[in-house]
Amino acid sequence: MSQLAPGLPHFLVVGAVLFALGTYTVVTRTNAVGILMGVELILNAANVNFVAFDRFNPSPHLSGQVFSLFVIVLAAAEAAVALAIVLAVYLNTKTIDVTEADTLRE
């Protein structure tokens, strides 16, 4: 490899930064859509790590890419279900603030 090519530590740092930003977003946001974006950042951090470890494995078998595809499909399904829940909460409470949606339907 050349000197300018990024190595495994570079990808792990990017994954750690994405994970930290996603965790910070999930913890600090009260908006449901903001929380969903944080979860997506966390899943993308896992994807970066899967692909990086597979790329720098001495005997690659494309398992990192396959796991990443499963995570992408899982993220798409999670986003669809979560947005449907957010829409239902908005129709009942007229807000997407998660602190306001703390009671079940009476």
Residue, then its C-alpha position, 0 to 999 in steps of 0.5 A: m500500500s502507498q503512504l497516502a492510502p488510509g489504513l484500518p485505524h483511519f476507518l475505525v476513527v471515522g466509525a467511532v466519530l459517527f457512533a459518538l455523534g449518533t449517540y449524542t444525537v439520540v441522548t440530546r434530542t427530544n424530537a422523534v425525527g432527530i432521534l431516528m437520525g441518531v439511530e441511523l448514524i449509529l447503524n452507519a458507524a457499524n457499517v463502516n466498521f464491518v466493511a473496514f474489517d472485511r477490507f483489511n482481513p488477510s483472507p476476505h470473504l465479503s462477509g463485511q459487505v453482506f452484513s452491511l447489506f443486512v444492516i441497510v435493509l434493517a435500517a430501511a425497515e426500522a425507518a419505515v416503522a418508526l416514521a409510521i409510529v411518529l405519524a401516529v403519535y403526531l396525529n394523537t398529540k399534535t407534536i413529535d416531541v417525545t417528552e409529550a408522548d408519554t401516555l398511552r391512549e386512555 
